[in-house]
Amino acid sequence: MNPQIRNPMKAMDPGTFYFQFKNLWEANNRNETWLCFTVQVIKHHSTVSWERGVFQNQVDVETHCHAERCFLSWFCEDILSPNTDYQVTWYTSWSPCPECAREVAKFLARHNNVMLTIYTARLYYSQYPNYQQGLRRLSEEGVSVEIMDYEDFKYCRENFVYDDGKPFKPWKGLKTNFRFLKRRLQEILE
């Protein structure tokens, strides 16, 4: 029943990164979720880089699929082995919607060999109880959910954006917005 999911992109262009990942309190006209990921294999108590890439929501009629579900579909079909332990890290432009949070939590409950950390630029509809419950459910399932800070944005710019020769340039309000969003997430997860 899973939609046909294409393979992840290697990177996004700089304009897309700065538009989609800007950590605004209210982010109008940003209707897509972008998900940058690393998959590491855990061997002998250390991690080895395995895969990395970028997914975005697929919004066409046939494959309407949020970025989180795109990742899970690809990961289950192309990567996942029951005999291997994984550390997966996501950097997302939006926190997961309730349905994606539920799908991810169910996936993790079935696969105790996968650990997930989510760094998110913005909180999606954080005023609504069902969105808050989705974040709490992820946390209860062992997911570390964090707000992206300067270093996380810099890491994404350096690792998931096509190189245009320019370093990461923080935007006005990045630190203030980070502090606000971090406080809000702590309130939700308490």
Helices and strands as residue ranges (DSSP letters): H 14-21, E 34-43, E 46-56, H 67-78, E 85-92, H 98-110, E 114-120, H 129-140, E 144-147, H 150-160, H 174-189
